[in-house]
């Protein structure tokens, strides 16, 4: 399948010259979070198509024929990188000259490891807002280089967006500190929030591994149940792009042991919310996440 897509893609790239009827840069982004950067910085001078919409798991996503057509017509393909787009990463990386990993400037020595795979990194860097600022700078620089005529606009848009991200980072820090340290325990469907935990001082535990390709086993479930009961964790969090059935099973097992842990709400992990909503933006998804987390873990001690 991978070879087929590469052949089709190469054929299209040779046969098709991108239509520039609009006069705008044609941008394809893999995830909604990457597309959101491109829209904010590119503004009126770009047209952005995201391959993966709300609720889509990028770990498992495979490029379709329609995606190949979009990719062939793009001036720039922005992707997250760090092996997030596991099933289509090779297809994107073969598009030499037009594909750009927005995480390419992140210091590798700061990145967290990816236990199942040697010499790879946890790709969920957008949950540290400061890292996502660096991703935005990559997009800014690429747009300025590809379209120097509008470089000033891209620079100004980026400055405004980076300021919003700085304010977002401060907001997340402030809200996190509303919780006592012993209540900052985040239990989620899969291990997507380690960068969030390190930056904003949460202990983070995911039922599945970093990639949703890994299934949680019976031992994983039992160990998590024992941890939740012993620490009297108030809430578990489901994710918009990961089936919730496994966490529901954990909840029931905790109840069988006498601890009524709640489902604290839905977090946006590998995908943003619906288009046209606040949660359908990067700033909105991060804001919604921290508000949901603090709201569910805060309040009076659950043992009282």
C-alpha positions in Angstrom: 0.0 0.0 0.0 2.8 2.4 0.9 4.6 1.7 -2.4 1.3 2.2 -4.3 0.8 5.6 -2.7 4.3 6.7 -3.4 4.0 5.7 -7.1 0.6 7.5 -7.4 2.0 10.5 -5.7 5.1 10.7 -7.9 3.0 10.4 -11.0 0.7 13.2 -9.9 3.6 15.4 -9.0 5.0 15.0 -12.5 1.8 15.2 -14.3 0.1 18.0 -12.4 1.2 21.6 -12.0 -0.5 23.0 -8.9 -3.4 25.3 -9.9 -2.9 28.7 -8.5 -6.2 30.3 -9.6 -6.6 32.0 -6.3 -3.1 33.4 -6.2 -2.7 32.1 -2.7 -0.2 29.6 -1.4 -1.8 26.1 -1.4 -1.0 24.5 2.0 -1.8 21.0 3.2 -1.4 20.2 6.8 -1.7 16.8 8.4 -3.3 17.5 11.7 -5.7 20.3 12.8 -3.1 21.7 15.2 -0.6 22.1 12.4 -3.3 23.6 10.1 -4.2 26.1 12.8 -0.7 27.5 12.9 -0.7 27.9 9.1 -4.1 29.6 9.1 -3.1 32.1 11.8 0.2 33.0 10.3 -0.7 32.7 6.6 -3.9 34.7 6.9 -5.4 35.9 3.7 -2.5 34.8 1.6 -2.9 31.1 2.0 -5.4 28.3 1.5 -5.1 25.6 4.1 -6.5 22.0 3.9 -6.1 19.7 6.9 -6.0 16.0 6.1 -7.1 14.9 9.6 -10.3 16.3 11.1 -11.9 16.2 14.6 -11.7 12.9 16.3 -9.2 11.4 13.9 -6.2 9.5 15.4 -3.0 10.5 13.5 -1.2 7.4 14.8 -3.5 5.2 12.7 -4.4 7.4 9.8 -3.6 6.2 6.3 -3.5 8.5 3.3 -6.4 8.1 0.9 -6.4 8.7 -2.9 -8.1 12.1 -2.1 -5.2 13.0 0.2 -2.7 12.1 -2.5 -4.5 14.5 -4.8 -4.4 17.3 -2.2 -0.7 16.7 -1.5 0.1 16.8 -5.2 -1.5 20.2 -5.5 0.2 21.7 -2.5 2.9 24.3 -2.5 3.9 23.4 1.0 3.0 20.3 3.2 3.3 21.0 6.9 3.4 17.9 9.1 4.0 17.4 12.8 6.8 14.9 12.5 8.5 12.9 15.2 6.7 9.9 13.8 3.2 11.2 14.8 1.9 10.5 11.3 3.1 6.9 11.5 1.1 5.4 8.7 1.8 8.1 6.2 5.1 9.6 7.4 7.1 7.9 4.6 4.7 9.3 1.9 5.1 12.8 3.2 8.8 12.6 3.7 9.2 11.5 0.0 7.8 14.8 -1.1 11.2 16.4 -1.1 11.2 20.1 -1.5 7.7 20.8 -0.3 7.3 18.9 3.0 8.2 20.6 6.3 8.1 19.1 9.8 7.0 21.9 12.1 8.9 20.2 15.0 12.3 20.2 13.1 13.9 22.8 15.3 13.0 21.4 18.7 16.1 20.4 20.7 16.3 16.7 20.6 18.0 16.5 24.0 14.8 18.0 25.5 12.4 15.5 23.9 11.0 12.6 25.8 11.7 9.1 24.6 9.2 6.8 22.9 9.7 3.5 24.8 8.5 1.0 22.2 10.8 2.3 19.5 14.5 2.9 19.8 15.9 6.4 18.8 12.4 7.9 18.5 10.6 10.6 20.5 7.2 11.2 22.0 5.5 13.2 19.3 2.9 15.0 21.5 4.9 18.2 21.8 2.0 20.6 21.3 0.9 20.0 24.9 3.9 22.2 25.9 2.7 25.5 24.6 6.3 26.8 24.5 7.3 24.0 22.1 4.3 24.8 19.9 5.6 28.4 19.7 8.7 27.0 18.2 6.6 25.1 15.7 4.8 28.4 14.8 8.2 30.0 14.1 9.1 27.2 11.7 5.8 27.9 9.8 6.5 31.6 9.8 10.0 31.2 8.4 8.9 28.8 5.7 6.1 31.0 4.5 8.4 34.1 4.4 10.9 32.1 2.4 8.4 30.7 -0.1 6.4 33.9 -0.5 8.7 36.9 0.2 6.2 39.3 -1.4 4.0 38.9 1.7 6.8 38.3 4.2 5.9 41.4 6.3 2.3 40.2 6.7 3.5 36.7 7.8 5.9 38.3 10.3 3.2 40.5 11.8 0.7 37.7 11.9 3.2 35.4 13.6 4.1 38.1 16.2 0.4 38.4 17.1 -0.1 34.7 17.3 3.1 34.1 19.3 1.8 36.6 21.8 -1.5 34.8 22.1 0.5 31.6 22.7 2.5 33.2 25.5 -0.7 34.3 27.1 -2.0 30.7 26.8 1.1 29.3 28.4 0.6 31.7 31.4 -3.0 30.7 31.6 -2.3 27.0 31.8 0.4 27.5 34.4 -1.9 29.7 36.5 -4.8 27.3 36.3 -2.6 24.2 37.1 -1.4 25.9 40.3 -5.0 26.1 41.5 -4.7 22.4 42.3 -2.6 21.2 45.3 0.4 19.2 44.1 -1.1 15.9 45.4 -4.2 16.4 43.2 -2.3 17.0 40.0 -2.6 13.4 38.8 -3.8 13.1 35.2 -5.1 9.7 34.1 -6.0 9.5 30.4 -6.8 7.0 27.7 -3.3 7.0 26.2 0.0 8.5 27.1 -0.3 11.8 25.1 0.2 14.3 27.9 3.8 13.7 29.2 5.0 17.0 27.8 2.0 18.7 29.5 2.8 17.0 32.7 6.5 17.9 32.7 5.8 21.6 31.9 2.8 22.2 34.1 3.7 19.9 37.0 1.3 17.0 36.7 1.9 13.3 37.2 0.5 11.8 34.0 -0.5 8.2 33.5 -2.0 6.8 30.2 -3.7 3.5 30.0 -2.4 2.9 26.5 1.1 3.8 25.4 2.2 6.9 23.5 0.9 5.4 20.3 -2.7 4.1 20.2 -1.4 1.2 18.1 -0.4 -0.4 21.4 -3.3 -2.0 23.3 -3.5 -2.0 27.1 -3.2 -5.5 28.6 -4.9 -7.0 31.7 -1.8 -6.2 33.8 -1.8 -2.6 32.7 -5.4 -2.2 33.7 -4.9 -3.8 37.1 -1.9 -1.7 37.9 -3.7 1.4 36.9 -6.8 0.4 39.0 -4.5 -0.2 42.1 -2.8 3.1 41.6 -6.1 5.0 41.3 -7.6 3.4 44.4 -4.5 3.8 46.5 -4.0 7.5 45.6 -7.8 8.2 45.7 -7.7 9.8 42.2 -10.9 11.8 41.7 -11.3 11.6 38.0 -10.3 9.9 34.8 -10.3 11.6 31.4 -11.4 10.2 28.1 -10.0 11.6 24.8 -11.8 12.8 21.7 -9.7 10.6 19.3 -9.4 7.4 21.4 -12.3 5.0 22.2 -13.4 5.3 25.8 -14.3 1.7 26.5 -11.0 0.8 28.2 -11.2 3.7 30.7 -14.8 2.8 31.4 -13.6 -0.7 32.3 -11.0 0.9 34.6 -13.7 3.0 36.3 -15.9 -0.1 36.9 -12.9 -2.0 38.3 -12.2 0.8 40.7 -15.8 0.8 41.9 -15.6 -2.9 42.5 -12.7 -2.1 44.9 -14.7 0.5 46.7 -13.5 3.7 45.0 -16.0 5.7 43.0 -13.7 7.5 40.5 -15.5 9.7 38.1 -15.1 10.3 34.3 -13.9 13.9 34.6 -14.7 14.8 31.0 -13.3 14.6 27.5 -9.8 15.9 26.6 -8.6 16.9 23.2 -5.4 15.0 22.6 -4.4 14.1 19.0 -7.2 16.1 17.4 -8.9 19.4 18.0 -12.7 20.0 18.4 -15.2 20.7 15.6 -14.5 23.3 13.0 -16.0 26.7 13.8 -15.9 26.2 17.6 -13.4 27.6 20.1 -12.2 24.0 20.8 -11.6 23.7 17.0 -8.6 25.9 17.4 -5.3 25.1 19.1 -5.7 27.8 21.7 -9.3 26.6 22.3 -8.3 22.9 22.7 -5.6 23.7 25.2 -7.8 26.0 27.2 -10.7 23.5 27.2 -8.3 20.8 28.4 -6.9 22.7 31.4 -10.3 24.0 32.4 -11.7 20.4 32.3 -8.8 19.0 34.2 -8.8 21.6 37.0 -12.6 21.5 37.2 -12.7 17.7 37.7 -9.7 17.3 40.0 -10.4 20.4 42.1 -12.9 20.9 44.9 -13.1 19.3 48.3 -11.1 16.2 49.1 -13.0 13.2 47.7 -12.5 11.1 50.8 -14.5 13.5 52.9 
